[in-house]
């Protein structure tokens, strides 16, 4: 599910997680599904810091 991508991968500028499993219901029921899909897809296709450094 795309919501899980947001929960487990979305981080703020300081590297802190933006969501927890407690946010799952709100993300699934109260968020625009197109926005969730767009953001989750961008997160999943972006490289991690380790991948960028070649580790």
Phi, psi and omega per residue, in radians:
X1 nan 2.504 -3.129
X2 -1.177 -0.514 3.113
X3 -1.070 -0.652 3.118
X4 -1.132 -0.592 3.081
X5 -1.077 -0.727 3.095
X6 -1.148 -0.796 -3.094
X7 -1.078 -0.777 -3.022
X8 -1.573 -0.348 -3.041
X9 -2.034 -0.425 -3.081
X10 -1.216 2.187 3.134
X11 -2.308 2.661 3.095
X12 -1.471 -3.028 -3.065
X13 -1.108 -0.454 3.129
X14 -1.559 -0.033 3.133
X15 1.557 0.179 3.109
X16 -1.482 2.506 3.108
X17 -1.103 2.410 -3.118
X18 -1.514 -0.445 -3.075
X19 -2.341 2.769 3.017
X20 -2.211 3.042 3.095
X21 -1.056 -0.414 3.100
X22 -1.143 -0.373 3.138
X23 -1.508 -0.110 -3.043
X24 -0.966 -0.859 -3.084
X25 -1.078 -0.783 3.138
X26 -1.136 -0.719 3.115
X27 -1.102 -0.640 -3.103
X28 -1.370 -0.595 -3.003
X29 -1.810 -0.471 -3.012
X30 -1.988 -0.089 -3.125
X31 -1.730 2.644 3.074
X32 -1.181 2.090 -3.091
X33 -1.054 -0.546 3.109
X34 -1.177 -0.664 3.120
X35 -1.206 -0.784 3.104
X36 -1.013 -0.800 -3.127
X37 -1.106 -0.771 -3.115
X38 -1.115 -0.824 -3.122
X39 -1.170 -0.782 3.140
X40 -1.081 -0.719 3.109
X41 -1.121 -0.686 3.095
X42 -1.138 -0.734 3.128
X43 -1.105 -0.763 -3.072
X44 -1.218 -0.484 -3.116
X45 -1.615 -0.151 3.113
X46 -1.405 2.602 -3.122
X47 -1.409 2.609 3.051
X48 -1.381 2.895 3.100
X49 -1.030 -0.728 3.138
X50 -1.102 -0.696 3.119
X51 -1.148 -0.650 3.135
X52 -1.183 -0.580 -3.140
X53 -1.472 -0.155 3.123
X54 1.427 0.411 3.123
X55 -1.619 nan nan
